[in-house]
Amino acid sequence: MTTTPTTLPGGTWNLGDRTVTRFGYGAMQLAGPWVMGPPADHDGAIAVLRDAVEQGITHIDTSGAYGPHVTNELIREALHPYPDSVLISTKVGANRDAEGGWPTARTPDDLRKQVRENLETLGVETLDLVNMRMGDATGPQPGSITEAMETLVELQQQGLIRQLGVSNVTTEQVAEARKVAPIVCVQNMYNLANRGDDPLIDDLAADGIAYVPFFPLGGFTPLQADALSNVAARLDTKPMAIALAWLLQRSENVLLIPGTSKVAHLRENIAGAALSLSEKDVIELDSIGR
Ligand SMILES: NC(=O)c1ccc[n+]([C@@H]2O[C@H](COP(=O)([O-])OP(=O)(O)OC[C@H]3O[C@@H](n4cnc5c(N)ncnc54)[C@H](OP(=O)(O)O)[C@@H]3O)[C@@H](O)[C@H]2O)c1
């Protein structure tokens, strides 16, 4: 395993057998409204992806369900052939319907089809990392993950997937998945105001597994809290910067994939995440989600 030097905040993390920057990028917001259809600003979307890689980001998160297929196709247009350093993580387990819903789709046939579609739309022979997404649009739901993981392992053995992760999962499903195959990450909703996974993050850190929070800035509902505004005002920065810096400081196994459709926001977020928060700042921020 090689360690890539980076000037990005947070440094790097060994995601299984690949080294990635802890400051990554989530491509979901590049699709059209409510993650359906093409972006309003196609050239702007391409510019954000290229800028992310030029800034040194080596972890880009996507899914065939975004658009559907829109963010994968944008990533391919902007970045293919991909630099060896860049890891693209995708996820399977849901389709999109005509109303923009996210119906679950995780029979073995569904998963094989989604892996094939991801390979085609990203233009690769092997997917770097596939997250098995469980739950639904409201969050994790109980239910067995074993059959789905076994299907992904079968595709991994065929050389179509390099590494596996899980997403939108309960703690029980993480344990169940790990009985089927090694996983390198868990991608769940987590941010300053949603701290339900605190114990899981610590358990994964002890085992060297990454935790990748989605909606790190609140997703469709940007984070808002008096404590967040107060700390941002005290440090003369914006709340988004504080939210990202806090995540990087939360635990070294936390990898960021904040989304944005704007180069200016991408650069602002990279700069902001480098802030060092004092113990007093962290105590104040911890009051939001506890
Ligand atoms: N596994 C799953 O089930 C799942 C679910 C959801 C998302 N995800 C992944 O997680 C990633 C992150 O989630 P997300 O993008 O939905 O939410 P997010 O990162 O919490 O927030 C993105 C939103 O914040 C805004 N934003 C970003 N930087 C900003 C700044 N400096 N100032 C003001 N606004 C700013 C963006 O608007 P602008 O475009 O205007 O910057 C966008 O609307 C996604 O891209 C996706 O890859 C995974």
The ligand as a MOL file (V3000), in Angstrom:
LIG
                    3D

  0  0  0     0  0            999 V3000
M  V30 BEGIN CTAB
M  V30 COUNTS 48 52 0 0 0
M  V30 BEGIN ATOM
M  V30 1 N -25.8810 6.2940 0.7830 0
M  V30 2 C -26.9440 7.0360 0.6430 0
M  V30 3 O -28.0700 6.5750 0.8060 0
M  V30 4 C -26.7720 8.4840 0.3130 0
M  V30 5 C -27.8510 9.3620 0.4450 0
M  V30 6 C -27.6410 10.7040 0.1540 0
M  V30 7 C -26.4090 11.1500 -0.2630 0
M  V30 8 N -25.3730 10.2810 -0.3950 0 CHG=1
M  V30 9 C -24.0290 10.7470 -0.7960 0
M  V30 10 O -23.6010 11.7350 0.1050 0
M  V30 11 C -23.1420 12.8770 -0.5890 0
M  V30 12 C -23.3310 14.1190 0.2420 0
M  V30 13 O -24.7020 14.3700 0.4480 0
M  V30 14 P -25.4530 15.6030 -0.2140 0
M  V30 15 O -24.6430 16.1710 -1.3150 0
M  V30 16 O -26.8280 15.1790 -0.5310 0 CHG=-1
M  V30 17 O -25.6110 16.5870 0.9980 0
M  V30 18 P -24.5810 17.5810 1.7600 0
M  V30 19 O -23.1950 17.3310 1.3460 0
M  V30 20 O -24.9350 17.4910 3.1960 0
M  V30 21 O -25.0850 18.9950 1.2760 0
M  V30 22 C -25.0550 19.3820 -0.0470 0
M  V30 23 C -25.7930 20.6980 -0.1310 0
M  V30 24 O -25.0390 21.6980 0.5590 0
M  V30 25 C -24.8580 22.8150 -0.2990 0
M  V30 26 N -23.5160 23.3420 -0.0590 0
M  V30 27 C -22.3310 22.7160 -0.1800 0
M  V30 28 N -21.3100 23.5250 0.1330 0
M  V30 29 C -21.8670 24.7220 0.4520 0
M  V30 30 C -21.3230 25.9740 0.8420 0
M  V30 31 N -20.0190 26.1530 0.9920 0
M  V30 32 N -22.1990 26.9830 1.0940 0
M  V30 33 C -23.5200 26.8140 0.9550 0
M  V30 34 N -24.0950 25.6540 0.5780 0
M  V30 35 C -23.2680 24.6190 0.3310 0
M  V30 36 C -24.9850 22.2970 -1.7030 0
M  V30 37 O -25.5020 23.3140 -2.5410 0
M  V30 38 P -24.6390 23.9100 -3.7740 0
M  V30 39 O -24.7540 22.9180 -4.8750 0
M  V30 40 O -25.3300 25.1910 -4.0380 0
M  V30 41 O -23.2320 24.0880 -3.2820 0
M  V30 42 C -25.9720 21.1580 -1.5440 0
M  V30 43 O -27.2960 21.6250 -1.6890 0
M  V30 44 C -23.9420 12.8500 -1.8900 0
M  V30 45 O -23.3460 13.6340 -2.8910 0
M  V30 46 C -23.9800 11.3780 -2.1830 0
M  V30 47 O -22.7950 11.0150 -2.8740 0
M  V30 48 C -25.5400 8.9580 -0.1000 0
M  V30 END ATOM
M  V30 BEGIN BOND
M  V30 1 1 1 2
M  V30 2 2 2 3
M  V30 3 1 2 4
M  V30 4 1 4 5
M  V30 5 2 4 48
M  V30 6 2 5 6
M  V30 7 1 6 7
M  V30 8 2 7 8
M  V30 9 1 8 9
M  V30 10 1 8 48
M  V30 11 1 9 10
M  V30 12 1 9 46
M  V30 13 1 10 11
M  V30 14 1 11 12
M  V30 15 1 11 44
M  V30 16 1 12 13
M  V30 17 1 13 14
M  V30 18 2 14 15
M  V30 19 1 14 16
M  V30 20 1 14 17
M  V30 21 1 17 18
M  V30 22 2 18 19
M  V30 23 1 18 20
M  V30 24 1 18 21
M  V30 25 1 21 22
M  V30 26 1 22 23
M  V30 27 1 23 24
M  V30 28 1 23 42
M  V30 29 1 24 25
M  V30 30 1 25 26
M  V30 31 1 25 36
M  V30 32 1 26 27
M  V30 33 1 26 35
M  V30 34 2 27 28
M  V30 35 1 28 29
M  V30 36 1 29 30
M  V30 37 2 29 35
M  V30 38 1 30 31
M  V30 39 2 30 32
M  V30 40 1 32 33
M  V30 41 2 33 34
M  V30 42 1 34 35
M  V30 43 1 36 37
M  V30 44 1 36 42
M  V30 45 1 37 38
M  V30 46 2 38 39
M  V30 47 1 38 40
M  V30 48 1 38 41
M  V30 49 1 42 43
M  V30 50 1 44 45
M  V30 51 1 44 46
M  V30 52 1 46 47
M  V30 END BOND
M  V30 END CTAB
M  END
